[in-house]
Amino acid sequence: MIKGLHHNAYRCRDSEETRRFYEDFLGLPLADAFEITETKTGRKTSVLHSFYRLGDGSFLAFFEAPGRPFEFKAQHDYDLHIALEVDREAQHELFEKGKAAGIETRGVADHGFIHSIYFRDPNGYVIELAARTDSAAGYAAEAEQNAHGALARWQETKSPPK
């Protein structure tokens, strides 16, 4: 059985620029960083793999792979975003900190069960900080009961791909 998330890994443009955002701004400690010089198949490479620890013991990880093609772009929320849970006080503090630092900062979006704020990290990824509302537990129980039905209705009625 799957116990939980160990880490998600993303590409980054520059490891130090990424560290400043995730460690200095968001407060996630840099927990590990190591260079990969050879792939498991024996091919020579030069990649830095870095890990930032979340409060539950899982990690956000990044690969800096100079010279390896990758399109860094400002991602749309629907295409790729990283949502992290915070409490309401931390959310408010980070919202103000983001505005003061000149970091692209959006929100607060009221989704009913969570309130969310959004930043853009140096790699173009949208970072959502979500704080649960008092109705979060009730919403989660109802949502789980309705999830399969919602998916089935979507499959029946969705527009064809363009």
C-alpha positions as CSV (number, residue, x, y, z in Angstrom):
1,M,0.0,0.0,0.0
2,I,1.2,3.5,-0.8
3,K,2.0,5.3,2.5
4,G,2.4,8.8,1.3
5,L,4.4,11.2,-0.9
6,H,8.2,11.0,-0.6
7,H,9.0,13.7,-3.1
8,N,7.9,15.4,-6.3
9,A,10.7,16.4,-8.6
10,Y,10.8,19.3,-11.1
11,R,13.4,20.9,-13.3
12,C,15.0,24.2,-12.2
13,R,16.9,26.9,-14.1
14,D,19.4,27.6,-11.3
15,S,19.7,25.8,-8.0
16,E,20.7,28.8,-6.0
17,E,17.9,31.0,-7.4
18,T,15.5,28.1,-6.5
19,R,17.0,27.8,-3.0
20,R,16.4,31.5,-2.3
21,F,12.7,31.0,-3.2
22,Y,12.0,27.8,-1.4
23,E,14.2,28.1,1.6
24,D,14.6,31.9,2.2
25,F,11.1,32.9,1.1
26,L,8.9,30.0,1.8
27,G,10.9,28.6,4.7
28,L,11.4,25.1,3.5
29,P,14.8,23.8,4.7
30,L,17.3,22.6,2.1
31,A,17.6,19.0,3.3
32,D,19.9,17.5,0.7
33,A,21.8,18.3,-2.5
34,F,24.0,16.1,-4.5
35,E,25.6,16.0,-8.0
36,I,24.7,13.1,-10.3
37,T,27.7,12.4,-12.5
38,E,26.7,9.1,-14.0
39,T,23.3,7.6,-14.9
40,K,22.4,4.1,-13.8
41,T,23.2,3.0,-17.4
42,G,26.8,4.4,-17.1
43,R,26.3,7.6,-19.2
44,K,28.3,10.6,-17.9
45,T,26.1,13.5,-16.8
46,S,26.2,16.6,-14.6
47,V,23.0,17.3,-12.7
48,L,22.3,18.7,-9.3
49,H,19.5,17.1,-7.4
50,S,18.2,19.2,-4.4
51,F,15.5,18.5,-1.8
52,Y,13.4,20.8,0.4
53,R,11.7,19.3,3.4
54,L,8.0,19.9,4.1
55,G,6.5,19.8,7.6
56,D,5.2,16.2,7.1
57,G,8.6,14.8,6.2
58,S,8.0,14.7,2.4
59,F,10.1,16.8,0.0
60,L,9.9,19.0,-3.1
61,A,12.9,18.2,-5.2
62,F,14.6,19.9,-8.2
63,F,17.0,18.9,-10.9
64,E,19.3,21.5,-12.4
65,A,20.6,20.0,-15.7
66,P,22.6,22.6,-17.6
67,G,22.7,22.0,-21.3
68,R,19.8,19.6,-21.2
69,P,16.8,20.9,-23.2
70,F,13.8,22.0,-21.2
71,E,11.2,24.7,-21.8
72,F,10.9,26.9,-18.8
73,K,7.8,29.0,-19.1
74,A,5.2,30.7,-16.9
75,Q,2.9,27.7,-16.3
76,H,-0.9,28.1,-16.2
77,D,-2.5,27.0,-13.0
78,Y,-4.4,24.3,-14.9
79,D,-1.2,22.9,-16.5
80,L,1.0,22.6,-13.5
81,H,0.9,24.0,-10.0
82,I,2.3,22.9,-6.6
83,A,-0.2,23.2,-3.8
84,L,1.2,23.3,-0.2
85,E,-0.9,23.4,3.0
86,V,-0.4,26.2,5.5
87,D,-2.4,27.6,8.3
88,R,-4.2,30.9,7.9
89,E,-1.7,32.9,9.9
90,A,1.3,31.7,7.8
91,Q,-0.8,32.3,4.6
92,H,-1.4,35.9,5.6
93,E,2.3,36.5,6.5
94,L,3.6,34.9,3.2
95,F,1.0,36.9,1.2
96,E,2.4,40.2,2.7
97,K,6.0,39.0,2.4
98,G,5.4,38.1,-1.3
99,K,3.9,41.5,-2.1
100,A,6.7,43.3,-0.3
101,A,9.4,41.3,-2.1
102,G,7.9,42.0,-5.5
103,I,7.1,38.3,-6.1
104,E,4.0,37.7,-8.3
105,T,1.4,37.2,-5.6
106,R,-2.3,36.4,-6.2
107,G,-5.3,35.7,-4.0
108,V,-6.9,35.2,-1.6
109,A,-9.2,32.8,-3.6
110,D,-12.1,31.3,-1.6
111,H,-12.7,27.8,-2.8
112,G,-15.1,27.1,0.0
113,F,-13.1,24.3,1.7
114,I,-9.8,26.1,1.4
115,H,-8.6,29.7,0.9
116,S,-5.6,29.9,-1.5
117,I,-2.9,32.3,-2.4
118,Y,-0.6,31.9,-5.4
119,F,3.0,32.8,-6.2
120,R,5.2,32.1,-9.2
121,D,8.6,30.6,-8.5
122,P,11.8,31.4,-10.4
123,N,11.2,28.5,-12.7
124,G,7.7,29.6,-13.8
125,Y,5.8,27.1,-11.6
126,V,2.7,28.3,-9.8
127,I,2.9,27.7,-6.0
128,E,-0.4,27.6,-4.2
129,L,-0.5,28.0,-0.4
130,A,-3.8,26.5,0.8
131,A,-5.4,27.0,4.2
132,R,-8.2,24.8,5.2
133,T,-11.5,26.4,6.2
134,D,-13.9,25.2,9.0
135,S,-15.9,23.3,6.3
136,A,-12.9,21.4,4.9
137,A,-13.6,18.1,6.7
138,G,-17.3,18.0,5.7
139,Y,-16.4,18.9,2.2
140,A,-13.8,16.1,1.9
141,A,-16.2,13.4,3.1
142,E,-19.0,14.5,0.6
143,A,-16.5,15.0,-2.2
144,E,-15.2,11.5,-1.8
145,Q,-18.7,10.1,-2.0
146,N,-19.4,12.0,-5.2
147,A,-16.0,11.7,-7.0
148,H,-16.8,8.7,-9.2
149,G,-20.1,10.1,-10.3
150,A,-18.6,13.5,-11.2
151,L,-15.8,11.8,-13.2
152,A,-18.4,9.6,-15.1
153,R,-20.5,12.7,-15.9
154,W,-17.4,14.5,-17.2
155,Q,-16.5,11.6,-19.4
156,E,-19.9,11.5,-20.9
157,T,-20.3,15.3,-21.6
158,K,-16.8,16.7,-22.1
159,S,-15.9,18.5,-25.3
160,P,-13.7,16.6,-27.7
161,P,-10.0,17.6,-27.7
162,K,-9.0,20.4,-30.0
